[in-house]
Amino acid sequence: MLGFSLATGAIALIAWLAALPVAFVTGATYGVGAAVGALLGPPLAVALFPISLHGLNLLTTRLGALAFAMLGTSDTAQKLQETEARVERQEVKAERAEQSRRELIVNVSHELRTPAASIRGHVESLLLAVDGVR
C-alpha cells in the first residue's frame, strides 16, 4: 500500500511540474502554480517542462514494468513460450536422429565392406590358383 501511495504521489508531483510551465505561459494567475511560477520566474518554469516530462516518462516506464511483473505473462505469451520450447526440443531430437542415421550408414558400409573384401580376397586367390593349374 505504501508503494501505491508513493507512486500516486510521484505521478501527481510530476504532473503538477509538467503543468506548471503551461500554466505560467498561458498566464494563469491563480493557485499554487501561479505562486510557484512567480517565485521561479519564466526561464526556470519553462525549463522544468522537459525535465518533468522526462520524469513522467521514466515513472510510467517503471510502473509498466511493475504491472507486468505483478500480472505476469499473458496466456498468448505463455503459449508462445511453450511452443518455442517444444520446437527447440523437436529440433534437438531431429538433430540426434540425423546423427544416428549418419552413424548407422557409416557402420553398415564398414560392416558390408569388411566381409566383401575378405570374400574378394578368397575369390582372387582361387582364381590365381585356377590360373596356375592351367
C-alpha positions as CSV (number, residue, x, y, z in Angstrom):
1,M,0.0,0.0,0.0
2,L,2.9,2.3,0.7
3,G,4.3,1.7,-2.8
4,F,1.0,2.6,-4.3
5,S,0.8,5.8,-2.3
6,L,4.4,6.8,-3.2
7,A,3.7,6.0,-6.9
8,T,0.5,8.1,-6.8
9,G,2.3,11.0,-5.1
10,A,5.1,10.8,-7.6
11,I,2.7,10.9,-10.5
12,A,0.8,13.9,-9.0
13,L,4.1,15.8,-8.4
14,I,5.4,15.1,-11.9
15,A,2.0,16.0,-13.5
16,W,2.0,19.2,-11.5
17,L,5.5,20.1,-12.6
18,A,4.6,19.4,-16.2
19,A,1.5,21.6,-15.9
20,L,3.3,24.4,-14.1
21,P,5.1,25.9,-17.1
22,V,2.0,25.6,-19.2
23,A,0.0,27.4,-16.6
24,F,2.7,30.1,-16.3
25,V,3.0,30.6,-20.1
26,T,-0.8,30.7,-20.5
27,G,-1.0,33.4,-17.8
28,A,-2.8,31.5,-15.1
29,T,-2.9,33.9,-12.1
30,Y,-4.5,31.6,-9.5
31,G,-3.4,28.8,-7.2
32,V,-0.1,27.3,-6.3
33,G,1.0,27.2,-10.0
34,A,0.9,31.0,-10.3
35,A,2.7,31.4,-6.9
36,V,5.5,29.0,-7.8
37,G,5.7,30.4,-11.4
38,A,6.2,33.8,-10.0
39,L,8.7,32.5,-7.5
40,L,10.7,30.6,-10.1
41,G,10.5,33.1,-12.9
42,P,9.7,32.4,-16.6
43,P,13.0,30.7,-17.6
44,L,13.1,28.2,-14.8
45,A,9.4,27.5,-15.1
46,V,9.7,26.7,-18.8
47,A,12.9,24.7,-18.2
48,L,11.0,22.5,-15.8
49,F,8.7,21.3,-18.6
50,P,11.1,18.9,-20.4
51,I,12.5,17.7,-17.1
52,S,9.1,16.9,-15.7
53,L,8.1,15.1,-19.0
54,H,11.3,13.0,-18.7
55,G,10.4,12.2,-15.1
56,L,6.9,11.3,-16.1
57,N,8.2,9.1,-18.9
58,L,10.6,7.3,-16.5
59,L,7.9,6.9,-13.9
60,T,5.4,5.4,-16.4
61,T,8.0,3.0,-17.7
62,R,8.8,1.8,-14.2
63,L,5.1,1.5,-13.4
64,G,4.6,-0.5,-16.6
65,A,7.4,-2.9,-15.7
66,L,5.9,-3.2,-12.2
67,A,2.5,-4.0,-13.6
68,F,4.0,-6.6,-16.0
69,A,5.9,-8.2,-13.1
70,M,2.8,-8.3,-10.9
71,L,0.4,-9.5,-13.6
72,G,2.8,-12.0,-15.2
73,T,2.8,-13.0,-18.8
74,S,-0.4,-13.3,-20.8
75,D,-1.8,-16.6,-22.0
76,T,-0.7,-15.9,-25.5
77,A,2.9,-15.2,-24.5
78,Q,2.9,-18.3,-22.3
79,K,1.6,-20.4,-25.2
80,L,4.2,-18.9,-27.4
81,Q,7.0,-19.8,-24.9
82,E,5.7,-23.3,-24.6
83,T,5.5,-23.7,-28.4
84,E,9.1,-22.3,-28.8
85,A,10.3,-24.7,-26.2
86,R,8.6,-27.6,-28.0
87,V,10.1,-26.6,-31.3
88,E,13.5,-26.4,-29.7
89,R,13.1,-29.9,-28.3
90,Q,12.0,-31.2,-31.6
91,E,15.0,-29.7,-33.4
92,V,17.3,-31.3,-30.9
93,K,15.5,-34.6,-31.4
94,A,15.8,-34.3,-35.2
95,E,19.5,-33.5,-34.9
96,R,20.1,-36.6,-32.8
97,A,18.1,-38.7,-35.3
98,E,20.2,-37.3,-38.2
99,Q,23.4,-38.0,-36.3
100,S,22.2,-41.6,-35.6
101,R,21.4,-42.1,-39.2
102,R,24.8,-40.9,-40.3
103,E,26.5,-43.3,-37.8
104,L,24.3,-46.2,-39.0
105,I,25.3,-45.6,-42.6
106,V,29.0,-45.5,-41.7
107,N,28.7,-48.6,-39.6
108,V,26.7,-50.6,-42.2
109,S,29.0,-49.6,-45.0
110,H,32.0,-50.7,-42.9
111,E,30.4,-54.0,-41.9
112,L,29.5,-54.7,-45.6
113,R,32.9,-53.8,-46.9
114,T,34.9,-55.9,-44.5
115,P,33.3,-59.3,-45.5
116,A,33.1,-58.2,-49.1
117,A,36.9,-57.5,-49.0
118,S,37.5,-60.9,-47.4
119,I,35.4,-62.7,-50.0
120,R,37.1,-60.9,-52.8
121,G,40.5,-61.8,-51.4
122,H,39.4,-65.5,-51.3
123,V,38.0,-65.4,-54.8
124,E,41.1,-63.8,-56.2
125,S,43.3,-66.4,-54.6
126,L,41.1,-69.1,-56.0
127,L,41.3,-67.5,-59.5
128,L,45.1,-67.3,-59.2
129,A,45.1,-71.0,-58.2
130,V,43.0,-71.9,-61.1
131,D,45.2,-69.9,-63.5
132,G,48.3,-71.6,-62.1
133,V,46.9,-75.1,-62.8
134,R,46.3,-74.3,-66.5
